[in-house]
């Protein structure tokens, strides 16, 4: 895995990150990446969470873990805040980084009257509902937004926010996990076609995303029908849509595929561990979320491999596509424009400049630069100060 920077020659920091759980997810991955960078730089890295699958990996990589139910919204939250206060008094950290709303509230309660003074950083990983509860994430010495969209959202909805405290640190793709130019083997491709015969023989379009309407699966099916009507032999993989709790939704999509006459050319898949190979085998990766997302990790990872991406140009996905692959931008909900763009990309897609894709190392470096502003008086990193056009 990537890590940013050499070991520090200055004072050793003690940094605590707060995250509800350490299980696979975007905010959780950023927590792990930052912890890894802190350890690599010679600092003390501590993560407080309710536990999860990644705890053992965190410890193996040199960080410490303290288990507290900081994601539990029940009457025990007050007791959790008291336990967090005692932890802060014992650790006396230099900086605490909260990555979710409830942990940020618990930290605020924990520090009241504790006698502990720490630098505080909050990251806004999603476009949360605008409320007093969400406002807590804007109340820190530095507030990290994961995209230009997130930055704009915060400034538009919290007009009292001090813009000078806001920094942009986009999550990045890992070029070790998604190396540019990756090719899938013939053996792997044969195994995929054995699992999903509907995908054999044509150009593969892949839409990754869990089984929710917000991911745009119906738009992808309509796109497939339109592309095939235009004479292009395309196939569609809905990667990760099959979940035990989403069976009615999958049946609904299967019915739509039959109505559109494309049921023989589409495959429905559970989440898979070979996402890199799936992307590498795809002529086109789709990101058709109908609700704006704070960041488009799928976009970054596919582009890192050098694969063309087609997506709706809004939210963090739009930010990335406009910056890195404008040929893949399509207006939200415009199926005619989406089809026209897909046909162009399937026939002759512009090459992806993989060197411009933000990486994990970039994200780690920017995060530690935000810490250095508070702990060492360093100047802000220019990339973290990017302004909206």
C-alpha angles and dihedrals in degrees: 000000000000125000129182129236137347125287112292121255092198133071117321113247128216107213125183121197120198119208128156094233139355099229128121111297141110099267090041092052090052089051091054093046093051091047089052091051093049092052092047089053092051098254128132110257122196127175122196114200144135090260130256146164096304098055094093091049091049091055093044089056092056105265128119125236130208116190116220128148093244092150096055115107100201140104089282090070091091090054089047090053090053091050090048089051091055089048092052090048091051098043099036090199122199093223138012121203117198117197101184139038102251094048088050090053092047090051090052091052092044094054096048107110092348097118089229118129116195138161110251129212125179126190121208103211097171143029094259124191112277106253145119087265091057093042090076089079090062091056107084139094088260128016117201120208117195095216145006087261091057091047092051091046092054095047093046096049102035103044093175092061116121104239092199089070094054122102132178118226112165118200111248140216118250109238088199091058093035105030115189113256096021113169124198117230124248088243092055092047091050090051091050091052090048089054092043113023090177089071097057121104103019144069111288123231115186128199111189117199145109122269102281131116090236091072093068101240093151090052089052091053091049089048090053091052092049094046092051091047086056089060100259116131098225128162128199132218116193096202117202097002094117110088129154092239093047102056095121090052092051091049088052090053091047089053091051091050090054092047090052092047095239101104090112091057103047132077128200114210141187116232109290134204094221097070091136092059092044091054091045090053093049122098087200134015115207130211107181104157109161093207118061113257125210093234137000107228091166088057093050094047095047092046090048087061089048096250121143115248128204118195147150108274100234136098121004090330090060091048091056097042094048090050101040110018114013091170086072097057119112130172114260113269096355102130094179092056091042091053093048091050092046092052091052093049095044091052100041119351121192113248117264117239096222093182090071097054112110111249137204089254090056090051093047092049093049093047093051089047089058089052090049091054090061101035102036105020092246121168116259115267108252092229091057091054096056112146130216113265 
